[in-house]
Amino acid sequence: MKLLDRLPEVEGRLREDANLSKVTWFQVGGPADVLFKPKGEGDLSNFLKNTPADIPVFVLGVGSNLLVRDGGYRGVVVRLGRDFTGMDVLDGHKVRVGAGALDGNVARFVASHSLTGAEFLIGIPGSIGGALRMNAGAYGSEVKDIFVSAVALDRQGMRHELTAADMAFSYRHCGIPKDWIFTEAVFQLHPGDEVEISKAMQEIAKNREDSQPVKSRTGGSTFANPEGKKAWELVDSVGGRGLTIGGAQVSEKHCNFLINNGDATARDLEAVGEEVRRRVFKEHDTLLRWEIVRIGEEGSVE
Ligand SMILES: Cc1cc2nc3c(=O)[nH]c(=O)nc-3n(C[C@H](O)[C@H](O)[C@H](O)COP(=O)(O)OP(=O)(O)OC[C@H]3O[C@@H](n4cnc5c(N)ncnc54)[C@H](O)[C@@H]3O)c2cc1C
């Protein structure tokens, strides 16, 4: 029986054999068996509740920290669309934002209400769901610093309201089970001056362009910084900068970024990353941890 026939009826959209290279920054990787765009939280909850437990389900943000392997994903990939991009200001200088909202849009929304604290989000090209999952951060701030609460659905479709303690944030990580899907979050900001806030955001955006390959097909920081060390320095020290395998290259501009030069496969990208890890381990006895999330099966490119 094909996968689609085992899935419940939904209000949103189910698409078979969906090309994931179109929806990730690296622009590589094979298809998902099924891509599901739910129509709101109720539809998503109903889908999770009625989808047999043996069917793998993965939630995608905007794929800015994700490598999909060439063989694609066997199961359902969920993508939160417009129904999950709402933003409101609540009492006490808080904002509630949908998990599908882009970090940059949230930063601009917050700034337009003369609230400060979310400027760092302007430089992170992901969605709020990805930011919660990865405890995304930049310039000394991270999601943990502004977090008040979040809502997530578990694999059975049960709704959970999560506190900061539940989230168990650590560096580029949160402790919520991997198969839970965030649908919204509340952040705490502070009153500020709109002009100052927008100046700070412009500076962040400029710094980014100067130091990172933000216009390339990339996946953000490849490796998490090991305790007390910088991943990029370790990569640089073993001759990683510019290292190339097939169409994949360690960025010359920032050597903790991998680049698809145009014709890379996921296998090339993973291979160049693994080569760097091997060298760093050999020379520094430090095993770099992949920060980029990798999913799917190895396979050939169609
Ligand atoms: C040019 C560039 C610069 C970057 N700079 C930074 C930076 O400064 N700081 C930083 O922290 N990151 C940075 N990143 C990495 C990336 O933008 C962040 O990790 C971002 O939070 C990922 O969000 P996403 O929506 O793209 O998630 P994806 O890449 O799609 O997914 C990443 C993980 O989040 C999970 N996820 C996504 N949505 C949800 C949801 N709704 N519920 C549960 N889990 C979810 C996915 O399942 C996956 O495990 C950069 C990336 C690029 C390409």
The ligand as an SDF file (V2000), in Angstrom:
LIG
                    3D

 53 58  0  0  0  0  0  0  0  0999 V2000
   23.7340   32.1050    5.9020 C   0  0  0  0  0  0  0  0  0  0  0  0
   23.2960   31.4680    7.2040 C   0  0  0  0  0  0  0  0  0  0  0  0
   23.6090   32.0860    8.4070 C   0  0  0  0  0  0  0  0  0  0  0  0
   23.2240   31.5100    9.6310 C   0  0  0  0  0  0  0  0  0  0  0  0
   23.5400   32.1350   10.8040 N   0  0  0  0  0  0  0  0  0  0  0  0
   23.1320   31.6130   11.9810 C   0  0  0  0  0  0  0  0  0  0  0  0
   23.4190   32.2600   13.2340 C   0  0  0  0  0  0  0  0  0  0  0  0
   24.0210   33.3150   13.2870 O   0  0  0  0  0  0  0  0  0  0  0  0
   22.9980   31.6780   14.3650 N   0  0  0  0  0  0  0  0  0  0  0  0
   22.3120   30.5060   14.3700 C   0  0  0  0  0  0  0  0  0  0  0  0
   21.9320   30.0320   15.4600 O   0  0  0  0  0  0  0  0  0  0  0  0
   22.0310   29.8610   13.2200 N   0  0  0  0  0  0  0  0  0  0  0  0
   22.4210   30.3770   12.0330 C   0  0  0  0  0  0  0  0  0  0  0  0
   22.1390   29.7240   10.8620 N   0  0  0  0  0  0  0  0  0  0  0  0
   21.4840   28.4110   10.9140 C   0  0  0  0  0  0  0  0  0  0  0  0
   19.9520   28.4230   10.8540 C   0  0  0  0  0  0  0  0  0  0  0  0
   19.4740   29.6000   10.2150 O   0  0  0  0  0  0  0  0  0  0  0  0
   19.3300   28.2680   12.2370 C   0  0  0  0  0  0  0  0  0  0  0  0
   19.7310   27.0900   12.8660 O   0  0  0  0  0  0  0  0  0  0  0  0
   17.7930   28.2960   12.1700 C   0  0  0  0  0  0  0  0  0  0  0  0
   17.2810   28.3800   13.4740 O   0  0  0  0  0  0  0  0  0  0  0  0
   17.2230   27.0660   11.4800 C   0  0  0  0  0  0  0  0  0  0  0  0
   15.8640   27.3390   11.2070 O   0  0  0  0  0  0  0  0  0  0  0  0
   15.1200   26.6760    9.9800 P   0  0  0  0  0  0  0  0  0  0  0  0
   13.7200   27.1330   10.0090 O   0  0  0  0  0  0  0  0  0  0  0  0
   15.8600   26.9050    8.7160 O   0  0  0  0  0  0  0  0  0  0  0  0
   15.2040   25.1370   10.3840 O   0  0  0  0  0  0  0  0  0  0  0  0
   15.5870   23.8980    9.4560 P   0  0  0  0  0  0  0  0  0  0  0  0
   16.9680   24.0680    8.9440 O   0  0  0  0  0  0  0  0  0  0  0  0
   14.5110   23.6570    8.4640 O   0  0  0  0  0  0  0  0  0  0  0  0
   15.5710   22.7310   10.5380 O   0  0  0  0  0  0  0  0  0  0  0  0
   16.5440   22.7240   11.5620 C   0  0  0  0  0  0  0  0  0  0  0  0
   15.9980   21.8850   12.7210 C   0  0  0  0  0  0  0  0  0  0  0  0
   14.8900   22.5720   13.3030 O   0  0  0  0  0  0  0  0  0  0  0  0
   13.7780   21.6890   13.3790 C   0  0  0  0  0  0  0  0  0  0  0  0
   12.5450   22.4660   13.2270 N   0  0  0  0  0  0  0  0  0  0  0  0
   12.2220   23.3710   12.2680 C   0  0  0  0  0  0  0  0  0  0  0  0
   10.9830   23.8330   12.4880 N   0  0  0  0  0  0  0  0  0  0  0  0
   10.5060   23.2090   13.5880 C   0  0  0  0  0  0  0  0  0  0  0  0
    9.2660   23.2430   14.3170 C   0  0  0  0  0  0  0  0  0  0  0  0
    8.2560   24.0110   13.9420 N   0  0  0  0  0  0  0  0  0  0  0  0
    9.1630   22.4450   15.4020 N   0  0  0  0  0  0  0  0  0  0  0  0
   10.1630   21.6270   15.8040 C   0  0  0  0  0  0  0  0  0  0  0  0
   11.3540   21.5540   15.1650 N   0  0  0  0  0  0  0  0  0  0  0  0
   11.5130   22.3400   14.0780 C   0  0  0  0  0  0  0  0  0  0  0  0
   13.9690   20.7120   12.2090 C   0  0  0  0  0  0  0  0  0  0  0  0
   13.2380   19.5270   12.4220 O   0  0  0  0  0  0  0  0  0  0  0  0
   15.4710   20.5030   12.2840 C   0  0  0  0  0  0  0  0  0  0  0  0
   15.7750   19.5780   13.2940 O   0  0  0  0  0  0  0  0  0  0  0  0
   22.5120   30.2830    9.6290 C   0  0  0  0  0  0  0  0  0  0  0  0
   22.1820   29.6790    8.4140 C   0  0  0  0  0  0  0  0  0  0  0  0
   22.5690   30.2540    7.2060 C   0  0  0  0  0  0  0  0  0  0  0  0
   22.1870   29.5740    5.9370 C   0  0  0  0  0  0  0  0  0  0  0  0
  1  2  1  0
  2  3  1  0
  2 52  2  0
  3  4  2  0
  4  5  1  0
  4 50  1  0
  5  6  2  0
  6  7  1  0
  6 13  1  0
  7  8  2  0
  7  9  1  0
  9 10  1  0
 10 11  2  0
 10 12  1  0
 12 13  2  0
 13 14  1  0
 14 15  1  0
 14 50  1  0
 15 16  1  0
 16 17  1  0
 16 18  1  0
 18 19  1  0
 18 20  1  0
 20 21  1  0
 20 22  1  0
 22 23  1  0
 23 24  1  0
 24 25  2  0
 24 26  1  0
 24 27  1  0
 27 28  1  0
 28 29  2  0
 28 30  1  0
 28 31  1  0
 31 32  1  0
 32 33  1  0
 33 34  1  0
 33 48  1  0
 34 35  1  0
 35 36  1  0
 35 46  1  0
 36 37  1  0
 36 45  1  0
 37 38  2  0
 38 39  1  0
 39 40  1  0
 39 45  2  0
 40 41  1  0
 40 42  2  0
 42 43  1  0
 43 44  2  0
 44 45  1  0
 46 47  1  0
 46 48  1  0
 48 49  1  0
 50 51  2  0
 51 52  1  0
 52 53  1  0
M  END
$$$$
